[in-house]
Amino acid sequence: MRLTAFTDYGLRMLMRMASAPDRAFSTAELAEEFGLSRNHLAKIMQRLAGAGLIQTRRGGGGGAELARPANEIRLGTIIRLLEEGQPLVECLSADGGACTLTPRCRLKARLRSAEIAFLSELDQSTLADIALEPVA
């Protein structure tokens, strides 16, 4: 299974936030740290904030921080949120895609089972389990 860059960067942001839960991180700060576009990270932050995983504040002293303790945020939840609308393969999309093999395909059920197992495994761990070690 391959995760999108959107999810990869979202995980990095959350891992960084979990490493210092008592402070807020600006989009500019995280963009510089990861060498990424500030615009791109802002879109990820919007999705995370909309789902209640982070909270954001504008202005001086503002930024983003975890909305709840890292040990309450399951990795599977994060992946489902950030990969929403990105099916593993076309036929697993909400509309079933346009695959001509669908009526006789025997792969789809196996891929769906594998995806469920993958997410189930991630549900066993929390953001606290993968938080970055604080920089000394």
Contacts in CASP RR format, 6 or more apart in sequence:
PFRMAT RR
TARGET T0000
AUTHOR 0000-0000-0000
METHOD contacts of the structure
MODEL  1
MRLTAFTDYGLRMLMRMASAPDRAFSTAELAEEFGLSRNHLAKIMQRLAG
AGLIQTRRGGGGGAELARPANEIRLGTIIRLLEEGQPLVECLSADGGACT
LTPRCRLKARLRSAEIAFLSELDQSTLADIALEPVA
1 88 0 8 1.000
1 114 0 8 1.000
1 115 0 8 1.000
1 118 0 8 1.000
3 79 0 8 1.000
3 82 0 8 1.000
3 83 0 8 1.000
4 82 0 8 1.000
4 83 0 8 1.000
4 86 0 8 1.000
6 43 0 8 1.000
6 44 0 8 1.000
6 82 0 8 1.000
7 78 0 8 1.000
7 79 0 8 1.000
7 82 0 8 1.000
7 83 0 8 1.000
9 34 0 8 1.000
9 36 0 8 1.000
9 40 0 8 1.000
9 41 0 8 1.000
9 44 0 8 1.000
10 44 0 8 1.000
10 48 0 8 1.000
10 78 0 8 1.000
10 82 0 8 1.000
11 78 0 8 1.000
11 82 0 8 1.000
11 130 0 8 1.000
12 34 0 8 1.000
13 25 0 8 1.000
13 30 0 8 1.000
13 34 0 8 1.000
13 41 0 8 1.000
13 44 0 8 1.000
13 45 0 8 1.000
13 48 0 8 1.000
13 64 0 8 1.000
14 48 0 8 1.000
14 53 0 8 1.000
14 54 0 8 1.000
14 66 0 8 1.000
14 70 0 8 1.000
14 73 0 8 1.000
14 78 0 8 1.000
14 127 0 8 1.000
15 127 0 8 1.000
15 130 0 8 1.000
15 131 0 8 1.000
15 132 0 8 1.000
16 25 0 8 1.000
16 30 0 8 1.000
16 33 0 8 1.000
16 132 0 8 1.000
17 25 0 8 1.000
17 54 0 8 1.000
17 64 0 8 1.000
17 65 0 8 1.000
17 66 0 8 1.000
18 66 0 8 1.000
18 70 0 8 1.000
18 127 0 8 1.000
18 128 0 8 1.000
18 130 0 8 1.000
18 131 0 8 1.000
18 132 0 8 1.000
19 131 0 8 1.000
19 132 0 8 1.000
19 133 0 8 1.000
19 134 0 8 1.000
19 135 0 8 1.000
20 134 0 8 1.000
21 65 0 8 1.000
21 66 0 8 1.000
21 69 0 8 1.000
21 70 0 8 1.000
23 65 0 8 1.000
24 57 0 8 1.000
24 61 0 8 1.000
24 62 0 8 1.000
24 63 0 8 1.000
24 64 0 8 1.000
24 65 0 8 1.000
25 63 0 8 1.000
25 64 0 8 1.000
25 65 0 8 1.000
26 62 0 8 1.000
26 63 0 8 1.000
26 64 0 8 1.000
27 38 0 8 1.000
27 41 0 8 1.000
27 42 0 8 1.000
27 45 0 8 1.000
27 63 0 8 1.000
27 64 0 8 1.000
28 38 0 8 1.000
30 36 0 8 1.000
30 41 0 8 1.000
31 37 0 8 1.000
31 38 0 8 1.000
31 40 0 8 1.000
31 41 0 8 1.000
34 41 0 8 1.000
44 82 0 8 1.000
45 54 0 8 1.000
45 56 0 8 1.000
45 64 0 8 1.000
47 81 0 8 1.000
47 82 0 8 1.000
48 54 0 8 1.000
48 64 0 8 1.000
48 81 0 8 1.000
48 82 0 8 1.000
49 55 0 8 1.000
49 56 0 8 1.000
49 64 0 8 1.000
49 67 0 8 1.000
51 81 0 8 1.000
52 67 0 8 1.000
53 66 0 8 1.000
53 67 0 8 1.000
53 68 0 8 1.000
53 73 0 8 1.000
53 77 0 8 1.000
53 78 0 8 1.000
53 81 0 8 1.000
54 64 0 8 1.000
54 65 0 8 1.000
54 66 0 8 1.000
54 67 0 8 1.000
55 64 0 8 1.000
55 65 0 8 1.000
55 66 0 8 1.000
55 67 0 8 1.000
56 62 0 8 1.000
56 63 0 8 1.000
56 64 0 8 1.000
57 63 0 8 1.000
66 73 0 8 1.000
66 127 0 8 1.000
69 128 0 8 1.000
70 126 0 8 1.000
70 127 0 8 1.000
70 128 0 8 1.000
70 131 0 8 1.000
71 126 0 8 1.000
71 127 0 8 1.000
71 128 0 8 1.000
72 126 0 8 1.000
73 126 0 8 1.000
73 127 0 8 1.000
73 128 0 8 1.000
74 122 0 8 1.000
74 123 0 8 1.000
74 125 0 8 1.000
74 126 0 8 1.000
74 127 0 8 1.000
75 122 0 8 1.000
75 123 0 8 1.000
75 125 0 8 1.000
75 126 0 8 1.000
75 127 0 8 1.000
75 129 0 8 1.000
75 130 0 8 1.000
76 119 0 8 1.000
76 122 0 8 1.000
76 123 0 8 1.000
77 123 0 8 1.000
78 127 0 8 1.000
79 119 0 8 1.000
79 122 0 8 1.000
80 119 0 8 1.000
85 93 0 8 1.000
85 94 0 8 1.000
87 93 0 8 1.000
87 94 0 8 1.000
88 111 0 8 1.000
88 114 0 8 1.000
88 115 0 8 1.000
89 108 0 8 1.000
89 111 0 8 1.000
90 96 0 8 1.000
90 97 0 8 1.000
90 98 0 8 1.000
90 99 0 8 1.000
91 97 0 8 1.000
91 99 0 8 1.000
91 101 0 8 1.000
91 102 0 8 1.000
91 105 0 8 1.000
91 108 0 8 1.000
92 108 0 8 1.000
92 111 0 8 1.000
92 112 0 8 1.000
92 115 0 8 1.000
96 102 0 8 1.000
99 105 0 8 1.000
102 108 0 8 1.000
END
